[in-house]
Amino acid sequence: MTQAIHHNQRFDALDGIRGLAALEVMVYHLTHDGLHLVRSAWVAVDLFFILSGFVIMHSYGDKIRNGLSFGDFAKARLIRLAPLYFAGLLLGIAGALVVLYGEPATRLSGWDVLKASASGMVLLPYLNHTDWPFGAIAHASEVFPLNPPSWSLFFELIINACFFFYIVRFRTISVKLVLFWVAIELAVFLGTDVRNPGWGTDNLLWGFPRVAAEFGLGALIYSHHHRLTRQARILAAALTAVVFAFFLSTSEVKVMLNTFVVAPAAILTSVKVELSGLLRAVCKWLGELSYPLYIVHIPVYSLALHLFHADRLAPLTQLGVVSAAAIACAALLIPLDKRVRKALNARFMAPRTASRVTA
């Protein structure tokens, strides 16, 4: 997940879509063991990868072709992603320690927490089959068990590196290559029982074609979006509404249509949409909120369950209270993250390079 900013240009509608998608992911995680309000909102992560491909192509494609080094590219991406990632990880460790020392009946061991923490500190998955307590239930085999959404950050960094070397070598995005990865992802979806791969020990490998296909779609959309000559506000709004409406359904046909047709079309038609006034301000705020909310909502939920016993609340009350806490935490992290990244850019990036690669 990245900020849609480059040379003072914003894709206002895409900011709003990304923020709403982050809210949907939060609601999905806070209700999928009970209320089931948005049954397939995990597809929002696919939307994130498409948006990421678009924004990374926009922010770095020309810079890489003009000689940006891999070292500077890697530092820029780590500076953008790492501070909030580690904030989420530390909150996740705190939640695990609450379970470990506050719940004597837990089967979670200190060794599990230590190994997961060590892997998380170097942004690597922890391959395990441990049952990780989460309120009254347990989640098994999470590769980033202290903060499960981090699996997508792991893949984000991998696909970013692949993108860099691909653009250095081939300069433009190949339609045939993107279609190849889409075909692989479709084959996985249709030929296996894997529907939401990448987050667990047993489905980690299937995350690679998923991310390659969707990131490639986003980069491809950016490469051809200039062919749109005018805004299509009504169409963009209608397609976006369909994307979020499909989150309510578990239909596999709708899931596939959402991932490969509706979401890409919504992004493509939203690119040219220009907003102003309050609507633009709201979309900008949603865009800024999206990454911190995505990366902290599960640790906040874990702390609410194990430290404050939020599971004793009625389901809708629990959703409201934990959602408000997660949004507040994310909002507080926005200015802190900006200050940390500014300091890191000043410390590790040359002034000219820092001004060229902020995104």
Buried (B, 14 or more C-beta within 10 A) or exposed (E): BBBBBBEEEBBBBBBBBBBBBBBBBBBBBBBBBBEEBBBBBBBBBBBBBBBBBBBBBBBBBEBBEEEBEEEBBBBBBBBBBBBBBBBBBBBBBBBBBBBBEEEEEBEBEEEBBEBBBEBBEEBEBBEBEBBBBBBEEEBEBBBBBBBBBBBBBBBBBBBBBBBBEBBBEEEEBEEEBBBBBBEBBBEBBEEEEBBBBBBBBEBBEBBBBBBBBBBBBBBBBBBEBEEEEEBBBEBBBBBBEBBBEBBBBEEEEBBBBBBBEBBBBBBBBBBBBEBEEEEBEBBBBBBBBBBBBBBBBBBBBBBBBBEBEBBEBEBEEBBEBBBEBBBEBBBEBBEEBEEBBEEBBEEBBEEEBBEBBBB
